[in-house]
Amino acid sequence: MLGNSNRLNITLALLGSCSVVCANNSEGIEYFETHIRPLFIEHCYECHSAGAKELKANLSLDSRTGWETGGDSGPAIIPGEPEDSLLLHAVSYSNSDLEMPPKNRLPASKIKHLKSWIAMGAPDPRESKVKKTTPQIDLNKGRQFWSFQPPVAYPIPKPRDLAWPNNNIDRFILAQLENQNITPARGASKTALLRRIYFDLIGLPPSPDELRAFLQDKSPQAFQTIVANLLARPEFGERWGRHWLDITRFAESSGGGRSLVFPDAWRFRDYVIDSFNKDKPYHQIVREHLAGDLLPHSSHIQRNSQLIGSGYLVLGALNYELQDHELLKMEFVDEQIDTVGRTFLGM
């Protein structure tokens, strides 16, 4: 058993330790409020707080829980271990792949304050918890999305007026018009018809000579001949390739941050136009977009065309000035996934 004197000594030692800890904690909190909280507010909260438009790297620095939990790269601060703390490495610009703030390095005095604060155990009175939300995805509901449904062959309707329809599409249209008690509009004049097909297929009006020749052509195949000729013109690929270029988010610059010019983007543009003009099958275009660099080839011309087709994957808008290179890689992949989903899945 301990004697009274020993008990007294232990008690005094514990009380003394508590006094030192309490004093250090109080001093640490004061140091945090004087140097660290203002630093976070001025240089970090814009991207790493609950008030940020977009929480960068999933790292929150507006609470103790935030930096303890950390972001995509793990805990940002290891109390008592400044040399092992990612946040200190980032603000010190000691790693070219992780430099924060990205635009301007912190003054040396502020980096020193941060290092001292971490070394003293990173005292932080902010006890609010970071709210983590996990998006709920209903897979069964998602499977009902229209783009995932297989094509269905509907029965051809039988409208009352059998003379008006020229094909099955006309029969679908006329059946709905009759259900609504609507009489179809009269057929367009030859002049209007020619202008419409020109604008539809090549985006340009017919010349006076082309219009005159069509009006004088009385053969039953006159219109079909015009359509075939327009489909064979290079302007057809330019007109309709433009729509595919919109879907594939074609641009000649990066569009993010300080926009960077893509000097060879025109090659992808011409590839799309040429694909339309040569009536390249859709499934072949898809393969070349997604894996053109991996497809077999029989000539260097085919090889080059397939490689250019895979340029689809790298034409997105990105901020290539991001100092966090790992984050840039992930944003690059994320943009690709988003584009592929929108292009081919209707999502």
C-alpha positions in Angstrom: 0.0 0.0 0.0 1.1 3.6 -0.6 1.9 5.8 2.3 0.3 9.1 2.7 3.4 10.9 1.6 3.5 8.9 -1.6 -0.1 9.5 -2.3 0.5 13.2 -1.8 3.5 13.2 -4.2 1.5 11.4 -7.0 -1.5 13.8 -6.5 0.8 16.8 -6.8 2.5 15.4 -9.8 -0.9 14.8 -11.6 -2.1 18.2 -10.7 1.1 19.7 -12.0 0.8 17.8 -15.3 -2.8 18.9 -15.7 -1.7 22.5 -15.1 1.0 22.3 -17.8 -1.5 20.6 -20.3 -4.2 23.2 -19.6 -1.7 26.0 -20.0 -0.3 24.6 -23.2 -3.8 24.0 -24.6 -4.9 27.6 -23.7 -1.8 29.0 -25.4 -2.3 26.7 -28.4 -5.9 27.9 -28.9 -4.7 31.5 -28.6 -2.0 30.7 -31.2 -4.6 29.1 -33.5 -7.0 32.1 -33.2 -4.2 34.6 -33.8 -2.4 33.0 -36.7 -4.1 29.9 -38.1 -7.8 30.7 -38.3 -7.1 34.0 -40.2 -4.7 32.0 -42.5 -7.4 29.4 -43.3 -10.1 32.1 -43.9 -7.9 34.2 -46.2 -6.2 31.5 -48.2 -8.1 28.2 -47.9 -11.9 28.7 -47.3 -12.6 29.7 -50.9 -12.0 26.1 -52.0 -12.0 24.1 -48.7 -15.0 25.0 -46.6 -18.7 24.4 -46.4 -19.2 27.8 -48.1 -17.1 26.9 -51.1 -18.9 26.7 -54.5 -17.2 23.4 -55.0 -15.3 21.5 -52.3 -11.9 20.9 -53.9 -10.3 17.5 -53.4 -13.1 16.8 -50.8 -11.0 18.5 -48.2 -12.6 20.8 -45.6 -10.5 23.1 -43.5 -13.3 24.9 -41.6 -13.4 22.4 -38.8 -11.1 20.1 -36.9 -13.0 17.0 -38.1 -12.4 18.2 -41.7 -8.6 18.2 -41.6 -8.6 15.1 -39.4 -10.7 13.2 -41.9 -8.9 14.8 -44.9 -9.8 14.6 -48.5 -8.9 12.5 -51.5 -5.3 12.2 -50.4 -6.0 11.3 -46.7 -5.7 13.3 -43.5 -4.3 16.8 -44.2 -2.6 17.3 -40.8 -0.8 14.9 -38.4 -0.8 16.6 -35.0 2.8 16.9 -33.7 4.2 15.7 -37.1 4.6 18.7 -39.4 7.0 16.9 -41.7 4.4 14.2 -42.3 1.5 16.6 -42.8 0.3 16.9 -46.4 -1.1 20.4 -45.8 2.4 21.7 -44.8 3.9 20.1 -47.9 1.3 21.7 -50.1 1.8 25.2 -48.8 5.6 24.8 -48.8 5.5 23.9 -52.5 7.9 21.0 -51.7 5.9 18.7 -54.1 5.3 19.9 -57.6 2.2 17.7 -57.8 0.7 19.3 -54.7 1.0 23.1 -54.5 -1.6 25.2 -52.5 -2.8 27.8 -52.9 -2.4 27.2 -56.6 -1.9 30.8 -57.7 0.4 32.3 -55.0 2.6 30.7 -52.5 2.0 31.7 -48.8 4.5 34.1 -47.3 7.3 32.4 -45.4 6.0 33.8 -42.1 2.6 32.1 -42.5 4.2 28.8 -43.4 6.3 29.1 -40.3 3.2 29.7 -38.2 1.4 26.7 -39.7 4.5 24.5 -39.0 4.7 25.7 -35.4 1.0 25.1 -34.9 1.2 21.5 -36.2 4.3 20.8 -34.1 2.4 21.9 -30.9 -0.3 19.3 -31.6 -2.6 21.4 -33.9 -4.9 22.6 -31.2 -8.2 23.5 -32.9 -11.4 24.5 -30.9 -13.7 24.1 -33.9 -15.7 21.0 -33.0 -18.4 21.2 -35.8 -18.6 17.9 -37.7 -18.2 17.6 -41.4 -21.4 16.4 -43.0 -20.7 13.6 -45.4 -23.5 12.6 -47.8 -23.6 9.5 -49.9 -25.7 9.9 -53.0 -28.5 7.3 -53.2 -28.8 5.6 -56.6 -31.9 3.6 -57.5 -30.5 1.1 -60.0 -33.8 -0.4 -60.9 -35.3 3.0 -61.6 -32.2 3.9 -63.7 -32.7 0.8 -65.8 -36.0 2.3 -67.0 -34.3 5.3 -68.5 -35.3 5.7 -72.1 -31.8 5.2 -73.6 -31.5 1.8 -72.1 -34.7 0.5 -73.6 -34.5 -1.9 -76.6 -36.1 -0.8 -79.9 -39.7 -1.9 -80.3 -41.4 -2.6 -83.6 -44.9 -1.0 -83.3 -47.7 -2.2 -85.6 -48.3 0.0 -88.6 -51.5 2.0 -88.2 -54.2 2.0 -90.9 -55.5 5.5 -91.4 -58.8 6.1 -93.1 -57.3 8.1 -95.9 -55.3 5.5 -97.9 -54.3 7.9 -100.7 -52.3 10.5 -98.6 -49.5 8.4 -97.1 -46.5 7.7 -99.2 -44.7 5.5 -96.6 -45.1 4.0 -93.1 -44.0 7.2 -91.4 -46.8 9.1 -93.2 -49.2 6.4 -91.9 -48.2 7.0 -88.3 -48.5 10.8 -88.7 -51.9 10.6 -90.5 -53.3 8.2 -87.9 -52.6 10.7 -85.1 -53.9 13.6 -87.2 -57.1 11.7 -87.8 -57.4 11.0 -84.1 -57.3 14.7 -83.5 -59.7 15.5 -86.4 -56.9 17.4 -88.1 -56.7 17.6 -91.9 -53.1 17.3 -93.3 -51.7 20.4 -94.9 -51.4 20.6 -98.6 -48.1 19.4 -100.2 -45.4 22.0 -100.6 -44.7 23.6 -104.0 -41.7 22.3 -105.9 -39.8 25.6 -105.1 -40.5 25.2 -101.4 -39.6 21.5 -101.5 -36.3 22.2 -103.2 -35.3 24.9 -100.8 -36.2 22.8 -97.8 -34.1 19.8 -99.0 -31.1 22.0 -99.8 -31.2 23.7 -96.3 -31.8 20.3 -94.6 -28.9 18.5 -96.3 -26.2 21.1 -97.0 -27.4 24.2 -95.1 -27.3 26.3 -98.3 -30.1 27.5 -100.7 -30.2 26.3 -104.3 -28.8 28.6 -106.9 -31.2 30.1 -109.5 -29.9 27.7 -112.1 -30.5 24.7 -109.8 -34.0 25.8 -109.0 -34.8 26.4 -112.7 -33.5 23.0 -113.7 -35.5 21.3 -111.0 -38.7 23.1 -112.0 -38.2 22.0 -115.6 -37.5 18.4 -114.8 -40.9 16.6 -115.1 -39.5 13.0 -114.4 -41.0 11.1 -111.4 -37.4 10.6 -110.1 -36.5 14.3 -110.1 -36.6 14.8 -106.4 -34.8 11.5 -105.6 -32.1 12.6 -108.0 -31.7 15.9 -106.2 -31.4 14.1 -102.8 -28.8 11.7 -104.1 -26.7 14.6 -105.6 -26.9 16.6 -102.3 -25.8 13.6 -100.2 -22.8 13.2 -102.5 -21.7 16.8 -102.0 -18.9 17.7 -99.5 -21.2 20.3 -97.9 -23.4 17.4 -96.6 -20.6 16.3 -94.3 -19.9 19.9 -93.2 -23.6 20.5 -92.5 -24.3 17.3 -90.5 -20.9 16.7 -89.1 -21.3 19.9 -87.2 -24.1 18.3 -85.1 -21.8 15.4 -84.2 -19.0 17.9 -83.3 -21.5 19.6 -80.9 -22.2 16.2 -79.2 -18.5 15.4 -78.9 -17.9 18.9 -77.4 -15.4 19.8 -80.2 -13.5 23.0 -79.6 -10.1 24.3 -80.7 -9.0 25.3 -77.2 -9.2 23.9 -73.6 -11.6 26.6 -72.4 -10.5 26.1 -68.7 -8.4 28.6 -66.7 -6.0 30.2 -69.2 -7.4 28.7 -72.3 -4.9 26.6 -74.3 -5.1 26.3 -78.0 -5.3 22.8 -79.6 -3.4 23.5 -82.8 -4.3 20.1 -84.4 -8.0 20.0 -83.4 -8.9 20.6 -87.0 -7.8 17.1 -87.8 -10.6 15.7 -85.7 -13.1 18.1 -87.3 -12.1 17.0 -90.8 -12.2 13.4 -89.7 -15.8 13.8 -88.6 -16.7 15.6 -91.9 -15.0 12.9 -93.9 -16.7 10.1 -92.0 -20.1 11.6 -92.8 -19.3 12.1 -96.5 -18.0 8.5 -96.8 -21.1 7.2 -95.0 -18.9 5.5 -92.3 -21.0 3.1 -90.2 -22.0 4.4 -86.8 -20.5 1.4 -84.9 -17.2 2.0 -86.6 -17.1 5.7 -85.6 -17.9 4.7 -82.0 -15.0 2.2 -82.0 -12.6 4.7 -83.4 -13.6 7.3 -80.9 -13.2 5.0 -77.9 -10.2 2.8 -79.0 -8.9 4.1 -82.3 -5.3 3.6 -81.1 -6.0 -0.1 -80.4 -7.7 -1.1 -83.6 -6.1 -3.2 -86.3 -5.1 -1.5 -89.5 -4.0 -2.4 -93.0 -2.3 0.9 -93.9 -0.7 3.9 -92.3 -3.6 6.0 -93.7 -6.1 3.9 -91.9 -3.9 3.9 -88.8 -3.7 7.8 -88.8 -7.5 8.1 -89.3 -8.3 5.8 -86.4 -5.8 7.7 -84.2 -7.4 11.0 -85.1 -10.8 9.5 -84.3 -9.7 8.7 -80.7 -9.0 12.4 -80.3 -12.6 12.5 -79.1 -11.3 11.5 -75.7 -9.0 14.4 -75.2 -10.8 17.5 -76.5 -12.6 18.4 -73.3 -12.6 21.7 -71.4 -10.1 21.4 -68.6 -8.0 23.8 -66.5 -4.5 22.5 -67.3 -3.0 25.0 -64.9 -4.1 22.9 -61.8 -1.1 22.5 -59.6 -2.4 19.3 -58.1 -1.5 17.0 -60.9 -3.2 13.9 -59.4 -6.4 16.0 -59.2 -5.9 17.1 -62.8 -5.7 13.4 -63.9 -8.9 12.6 -62.1 -10.7 15.6 -63.5 -9.5 14.5 -67.0 -10.9 11.0 -66.5 -14.1 12.4 -65.0 -14.6 14.6 -68.1 -14.1 11.6 -70.4 -16.7 9.5 -68.5 -19.2 12.4 -68.5 -18.7 12.9 -72.3 -19.0 9.2 -73.1 -22.2 8.9 -71.1 -23.8 12.0 -72.7 -22.7 11.0 -76.2 -23.6 7.3 -76.3 -25.9 6.7 -73.4 -28.2 9.7 -73.6 -27.1 10.7 -70.0 
